[in-house]
């Protein structure tokens, strides 16, 4: 029987934790880049004494029109910018079905206060599943933490031991880990499309947070 150490739990941990760093650095980079461009444009728009010889501020040598156009672009997230954050439902690297589910959850958050009016949509099935968790596992469960652990340990043959070796879960008691895994199993069984979301969820901190917050709102 092969040793568990050959499986390298650090690989499981890295596969989950690296996207967090990538996501955070992308947001910081996008923010810094936007701020940097704005300051640079403001400096270029400052009047220079040598340009007073022109009778019109709209002469070809004036930087004002060009500066305004550049500043406007820096105020919006552009999906063509590698450093800009793009919600999962707009990110072409993800599966179409996954993007449609993320769009429904994001619309519920932004437009309807987490309300899902459809009765058979993916969001409705997720909502029904999390309510079953309360019945079978009790009300005192940290749903966002449950989702984080469920995604990180999905398909792990020894999830409890793996969780105890991961820095992010070290402070969680063994009995709570087992409760989380039981609750995650309920979600996987009651949501038929859940397995199809896992490949993209495993590389998307944004998706994990959005799903966890949505489920928490309906728990």
C-alpha positions as CSV (number, residue, x, y, z in Angstrom):
1,X,0.0,0.0,0.0
2,X,1.5,3.3,-1.1
3,X,2.4,5.8,1.6
4,X,0.2,8.8,2.1
5,X,3.2,11.0,1.9
6,X,3.6,10.2,-1.7
7,X,0.3,11.8,-2.3
8,X,1.7,15.0,-1.1
9,X,-0.8,16.9,0.9
10,X,1.1,20.0,0.2
11,X,0.0,19.6,-3.4
12,X,-3.6,19.6,-2.3
13,X,-2.9,22.6,-0.1
14,X,-1.0,24.5,-2.7
15,X,-3.6,23.8,-5.4
16,X,-6.1,25.6,-3.2
17,X,-4.0,28.3,-1.6
18,X,-2.1,29.5,-4.6
19,X,-5.2,30.9,-6.3
20,X,-6.0,33.0,-3.2
21,X,-2.6,34.7,-3.5
22,X,-3.1,35.1,-7.2
23,X,-6.6,36.6,-6.7
24,X,-5.5,39.0,-4.0
25,X,-2.4,40.1,-5.9
26,X,-4.5,40.6,-9.0
27,X,-6.9,42.9,-7.1
28,X,-4.1,44.8,-5.5
29,X,-2.3,45.1,-8.8
30,X,-5.4,46.3,-10.6
31,X,-6.1,48.9,-7.8
32,X,-2.5,50.1,-7.8
33,X,-2.3,50.2,-11.5
34,X,-5.5,52.2,-11.7
35,X,-4.3,54.7,-9.0
36,X,-1.0,55.0,-10.7
37,X,-2.4,55.8,-14.1
38,X,-4.7,58.4,-12.5
39,X,-1.8,60.2,-10.8
40,X,0.3,60.1,-13.9
41,X,-2.5,61.6,-16.0
42,X,-3.1,64.4,-13.5
43,X,0.5,65.3,-13.7
44,X,0.4,65.4,-17.5
45,X,-2.6,67.6,-17.4
46,X,-0.9,70.2,-15.3
47,X,-0.4,73.5,-17.2
48,X,3.2,74.2,-18.3
49,X,4.4,77.8,-18.7
50,X,6.0,77.2,-22.1
51,X,2.6,76.3,-23.6
52,X,1.1,79.7,-22.8
53,X,2.2,80.9,-26.2
54,X,-0.7,79.0,-27.8
55,X,-4.0,80.8,-28.2
56,X,-6.1,77.7,-27.6
57,X,-5.9,75.0,-25.0
58,X,-7.1,72.6,-27.6
59,X,-4.1,72.9,-29.9
60,X,-2.3,69.7,-31.0
61,X,0.3,70.2,-28.3
62,X,-2.2,70.3,-25.5
63,X,-2.4,67.0,-23.5
64,X,-5.9,67.6,-22.1
65,X,-8.1,65.5,-24.5
66,X,-5.7,62.6,-24.5
67,X,-5.4,62.7,-20.7
68,X,-9.1,62.6,-20.1
69,X,-9.5,59.5,-22.3
70,X,-6.7,57.7,-20.5
71,X,-8.1,58.5,-17.1
72,X,-11.5,57.4,-18.0
73,X,-10.2,53.9,-19.0
74,X,-8.3,53.6,-15.7
75,X,-11.6,54.1,-13.7
76,X,-13.2,50.9,-15.1
77,X,-12.2,47.2,-14.8
78,X,-11.2,46.1,-18.3
79,X,-11.3,42.4,-18.9
80,X,-8.4,42.7,-21.4
81,X,-6.1,43.9,-18.6
82,X,-4.3,40.9,-17.1
83,X,-4.1,42.6,-13.8
84,X,-7.8,43.5,-13.6
85,X,-10.3,41.3,-11.6
86,X,-13.1,39.8,-13.6
87,X,-16.1,38.1,-11.9
88,X,-16.2,34.4,-12.7
89,X,-19.4,34.7,-14.8
90,X,-17.5,37.0,-17.2
91,X,-14.3,35.0,-17.2
92,X,-13.9,33.0,-20.5
93,X,-11.5,30.6,-18.9
94,X,-14.3,29.0,-16.9
95,X,-16.9,26.5,-18.2
96,X,-20.1,27.9,-19.6
97,X,-22.4,26.2,-17.1
98,X,-20.2,27.3,-14.1
99,X,-20.4,30.8,-15.4
100,X,-24.2,30.7,-15.6
101,X,-24.4,29.5,-12.0
102,X,-22.0,32.2,-10.8
103,X,-24.1,34.8,-12.7
104,X,-27.3,33.7,-11.0
105,X,-25.6,33.9,-7.6
106,X,-24.1,37.3,-8.3
107,X,-27.4,38.7,-9.6
108,X,-29.1,37.4,-6.4
109,X,-26.5,39.3,-4.3
110,X,-26.4,42.5,-6.2
111,X,-30.0,43.0,-7.4
112,X,-32.3,41.0,-5.2
113,X,-30.7,40.7,-1.8
114,X,-29.9,37.0,-2.2
115,X,-33.5,36.2,-3.2
116,X,-34.0,33.3,-5.7
117,X,-37.5,33.4,-7.1
118,X,-37.1,30.5,-9.6
119,X,-38.0,27.2,-8.2
120,X,-35.9,24.9,-10.3
121,X,-32.8,26.9,-11.1
122,X,-29.3,26.0,-9.9
123,X,-29.5,28.7,-7.2
124,X,-32.9,27.2,-6.0
125,X,-31.3,23.7,-5.7
126,X,-28.4,25.1,-3.7
127,X,-30.7,27.0,-1.4
128,X,-32.8,23.8,-0.7
129,X,-29.6,21.8,-0.1
130,X,-28.2,24.2,2.6
131,X,-31.5,24.1,4.4
132,X,-31.1,20.3,4.7
133,X,-27.8,20.9,6.5
134,X,-29.6,22.7,9.3
135,X,-31.9,19.7,9.8
136,X,-29.2,17.0,9.7
137,X,-26.2,18.8,11.2
138,X,-27.6,21.5,13.4
139,X,-27.7,25.3,13.0
140,X,-24.3,26.1,14.5
141,X,-22.2,25.6,11.4
142,X,-20.0,28.2,9.8
143,X,-21.2,27.9,6.2
144,X,-18.5,29.9,4.4
145,X,-15.8,27.9,6.3
146,X,-17.7,24.7,5.4
147,X,-17.6,25.5,1.7
148,X,-14.0,26.5,1.9
149,X,-13.1,23.1,3.4
150,X,-15.4,21.2,1.2
151,X,-13.8,22.5,-2.0
152,X,-10.3,22.2,-0.6
153,X,-10.7,18.6,0.5
154,X,-13.0,17.4,-2.3
155,X,-12.2,13.8,-3.3
156,X,-9.3,13.6,-0.8
157,X,-9.1,10.0,0.5
158,X,-8.2,11.1,4.0
159,X,-9.8,14.5,4.4
160,X,-9.6,14.8,8.2
161,X,-5.9,14.1,8.3
162,X,-5.3,16.4,5.3
163,X,-7.3,19.2,7.0
164,X,-5.2,18.9,10.1
165,X,-2.0,19.3,8.1
166,X,-3.3,22.4,6.3
167,X,-2.4,25.7,7.9
168,X,-5.8,27.3,7.1
169,X,-7.7,24.5,9.0
170,X,-5.2,23.8,11.8
171,X,-7.3,25.6,14.5
172,X,-10.5,23.7,13.6
173,X,-11.4,20.9,16.1
174,X,-11.5,17.4,14.7
175,X,-15.2,17.0,15.5
176,X,-15.9,20.2,13.6
177,X,-14.0,19.0,10.6
178,X,-16.0,15.8,10.6
179,X,-19.2,17.9,10.9
180,X,-18.2,20.1,7.9
181,X,-17.4,17.1,5.8
182,X,-20.8,15.5,6.6
183,X,-22.5,18.8,5.6
184,X,-20.5,19.0,2.4
185,X,-21.6,15.5,1.6
186,X,-25.2,16.6,1.9
187,X,-24.6,19.4,-0.6
188,X,-22.8,17.0,-3.0
189,X,-25.7,14.5,-2.9
190,X,-28.6,16.9,-3.1
191,X,-27.2,19.1,-5.8
192,X,-26.8,17.0,-8.9
193,X,-24.7,19.5,-10.8
194,X,-22.3,20.2,-7.9
195,X,-19.6,17.8,-9.2
196,X,-19.6,19.7,-12.5
197,X,-18.7,23.0,-10.7
198,X,-15.8,21.5,-8.7
199,X,-13.0,21.9,-11.3
200,X,-13.6,25.6,-11.6
201,X,-14.4,26.2,-7.9
202,X,-11.1,24.6,-7.0
203,X,-9.2,27.4,-8.8
204,X,-11.5,30.3,-8.0
205,X,-11.4,32.0,-4.5
206,X,-14.0,34.4,-5.8
207,X,-16.4,31.5,-6.6
208,X,-15.8,29.8,-3.3
209,X,-16.5,33.1,-1.4
210,X,-19.6,33.8,-3.5
211,X,-21.0,30.3,-3.1
212,X,-20.3,30.3,0.7
213,X,-21.9,33.7,1.2
214,X,-25.0,32.7,-0.8
215,X,-25.5,29.5,1.1
216,X,-25.0,31.2,4.4
217,X,-27.7,33.7,3.5
218,X,-30.2,30.8,3.0
219,X,-29.0,28.6,5.9
